[in-house]
Amino acid sequence: MLNAGLLSILKLLPQATLETLYMTFVSTFFACLLGFPLGAYLYSTSPAGLTPKRLIYSVLSRVVNLFRSLPFIILMILLMPFSRLIIKTSIGPTAVIIPLSIAAAPFVARIAESALAEVDAGVLTAARAMGSSNFQIIRKVLIPEALPALVSGLALTIINLIGYSAMAGAIGGGGLGDLAIRYGYYRFRIDVTVGAVIVILVLVEAVQIAGTLISRSLLVKR
């Protein structure tokens, strides 16, 4: 039989899971909103892109690398004043969405750039021969051809954000990380910490399986 204290803590598990899912998927949406156009522009201005611009590409690439190299916990602390300015608080699941989105956007940009760069050059040549503009090539040729790779990359992004959201629990971000730290670590309840970790692993596995299945389905339909 579970004691009353552990039972009351485990009742918090569904709410913590929902908070983690909320943080992860909303921040994924905003990360894609920021990162995908940036990735498309990085590809276009790269030496092998549609409109090579070496200087612009070099500067943007270094900025993306800089943000990717920042540890998330430090980035979150740095962005606390910005979160407070936007939503009037720097703690809780909603506040964490801002640093999560900004942390994931460079990752999405690199995924998009790599996926677009892998499209067969012959397809681009055919599109140019038909008189397509660069925007049309990106929208009607590159994105559909790169979609399986983009979906796989999106699954990796979501998995990373699940890990980031758990890390955010260390400084009041809410979700499973907060549950594991506040009720598990601080109260010396290893069972609570293990329970939170198991749920995180299940979420990661579910996202990975879904991403693989969708990506394979898109490859078959191409």
C-alpha positions in Angstrom: 0.0 0.0 0.0 1.2 3.5 -0.8 1.4 5.8 2.1 -0.7 9.0 2.1 2.3 11.3 1.5 3.5 9.5 -1.6 -0.1 9.1 -2.9 -0.7 12.9 -2.6 2.6 13.5 -4.5 1.8 11.0 -7.3 -1.5 12.8 -7.8 0.6 15.7 -9.0 2.1 13.6 -11.8 -0.7 14.1 -14.4 -0.7 17.8 -13.9 3.1 18.0 -14.1 2.9 15.9 -17.3 0.4 18.2 -18.8 2.6 21.2 -18.0 5.5 19.5 -19.7 3.5 18.8 -22.8 2.2 22.4 -22.8 5.6 23.9 -22.5 7.1 21.5 -25.1 4.5 21.8 -27.9 3.9 25.5 -27.6 7.6 26.3 -27.6 8.1 23.9 -30.5 5.5 25.9 -32.4 7.3 29.2 -31.7 10.7 27.7 -32.3 9.6 26.5 -35.8 8.0 30.0 -36.4 11.4 31.6 -35.7 13.8 28.9 -36.8 12.4 27.6 -40.1 12.5 30.9 -42.0 16.0 31.5 -40.6 17.0 28.0 -41.8 15.6 28.6 -45.2 17.5 31.9 -45.4 20.7 30.3 -44.2 20.3 27.7 -47.0 19.6 30.3 -49.6 22.6 32.5 -48.7 25.0 29.5 -48.3 27.7 28.9 -50.9 25.6 26.2 -52.4 22.3 28.0 -52.0 19.9 29.7 -54.3 21.4 33.2 -53.8 24.9 32.8 -52.3 25.9 35.7 -50.0 29.0 34.7 -48.2 29.2 37.6 -45.7 25.6 37.4 -44.6 25.7 33.7 -44.3 28.9 33.8 -42.3 27.5 36.3 -39.8 24.2 34.5 -39.4 25.8 31.1 -39.1 28.0 32.4 -36.3 25.0 33.9 -34.5 23.1 30.6 -34.7 26.2 28.7 -33.5 26.5 31.2 -30.6 23.0 30.6 -29.4 23.2 26.8 -29.9 26.3 26.7 -27.7 24.8 28.5 -24.7 23.7 26.1 -22.0 19.9 26.3 -21.6 20.0 26.9 -17.8 22.2 30.0 -18.4 20.0 31.2 -21.3 16.9 30.9 -19.2 18.4 33.0 -16.4 19.5 35.6 -18.9 16.0 35.8 -20.4 14.2 36.0 -17.0 13.9 39.8 -17.3 12.5 39.5 -20.8 10.0 36.9 -19.7 9.0 39.2 -16.8 8.6 42.0 -19.3 6.4 40.0 -21.7 4.1 38.1 -19.3 4.8 39.8 -15.9 6.4 36.7 -14.4 9.6 34.7 -14.8 8.4 31.5 -13.2 5.9 28.9 -14.2 5.2 26.9 -17.4 4.2 29.9 -19.5 7.2 32.0 -18.6 9.5 29.1 -19.6 8.1 29.0 -23.1 10.0 32.1 -24.1 13.5 30.8 -23.3 12.6 27.3 -24.6 11.5 28.8 -28.0 14.6 31.0 -28.3 16.9 28.0 -27.3 15.3 25.7 -29.8 15.0 28.2 -32.7 18.7 27.9 -33.8 18.4 24.1 -33.6 15.4 24.2 -35.9 17.3 26.6 -38.2 20.2 24.2 -38.6 17.8 21.2 -39.2 15.9 23.2 -41.9 19.2 24.3 -43.5 20.6 20.7 -43.6 17.3 19.2 -44.8 17.0 21.7 -47.7 20.6 21.3 -48.7 20.1 17.5 -49.0 17.5 17.9 -51.8 18.8 16.6 -55.2 20.3 19.4 -57.3 18.6 18.0 -60.4 15.2 18.9 -59.0 16.4 22.5 -58.5 17.7 22.6 -62.0 14.4 21.4 -63.4 12.5 24.0 -61.3 14.8 26.8 -62.6 14.4 25.6 -66.1 10.6 26.0 -65.7 11.1 29.6 -64.7 10.3 29.3 -61.0 11.3 32.1 -58.6 13.5 31.4 -55.6 10.4 31.6 -53.3 8.5 29.2 -55.5 11.4 26.8 -55.5 11.6 26.8 -51.7 7.8 26.5 -51.2 6.9 24.1 -54.0 10.1 22.1 -54.5 12.5 22.2 -51.6 10.0 21.9 -48.7 8.0 19.0 -50.1 11.2 17.1 -51.0 12.8 17.8 -47.6 9.6 17.0 -45.6 10.7 13.6 -44.3 14.0 15.0 -43.0 12.2 18.0 -41.6 9.8 15.8 -39.7 12.7 13.7 -38.3 14.4 16.9 -37.2 11.2 18.2 -35.6 11.0 15.0 -33.6 14.5 15.6 -32.3 13.6 19.2 -31.5 10.6 18.1 -29.4 12.8 15.5 -27.6 15.4 18.2 -26.8 12.6 20.5 -25.6 11.3 17.8 -23.3 14.8 17.7 -21.7 15.1 21.5 -21.6 11.6 21.7 -19.9 12.8 19.2 -17.2 15.9 21.3 -16.7 13.7 24.4 -16.3 12.1 22.8 -13.2 15.4 23.6 -11.4 14.4 27.3 -11.3 10.6 27.2 -11.0 9.6 26.3 -14.5 7.0 23.7 -13.5 6.3 20.4 -15.2 8.0 17.0 -14.5 11.4 18.6 -13.8 9.9 20.7 -11.0 8.1 17.7 -9.6 11.3 15.6 -9.6 13.3 18.3 -7.9 10.8 19.9 -5.5 9.1 16.7 -4.3 11.8 14.1 -5.1 15.2 15.6 -4.6 14.5 18.1 -1.9 12.3 15.7 0.1 14.7 12.7 -0.5 12.0 10.8 -2.3 13.9 8.8 -4.9 10.6 7.1 -5.9 9.1 10.4 -7.0 12.1 11.3 -9.0 12.2 7.9 -10.7 8.5 8.2 -11.5 9.0 11.6 -13.1 12.0 10.3 -15.1 10.0 7.3 -16.3 7.2 9.6 -17.6 9.8 11.7 -19.4 11.4 8.6 -21.0 7.9 7.4 -22.1 7.2 10.9 -23.7 10.6 10.9 -25.5 10.0 7.3 -26.8 6.5 8.2 -28.0 7.8 11.3 -29.9 10.6 9.3 -31.4 8.3 6.5 -32.6 5.8 9.0 -34.0 8.5 11.0 -35.8 9.9 7.8 -37.4 6.5 6.6 -38.6 5.5 9.9 -40.1 8.9 10.4 -41.8 8.7 6.9 -43.3 5.2 7.5 -44.4 6.2 10.7 -46.2 9.1 8.9 -47.9 6.8 6.2 -49.2 4.4 8.8 -50.6 7.1 10.8 -52.4 
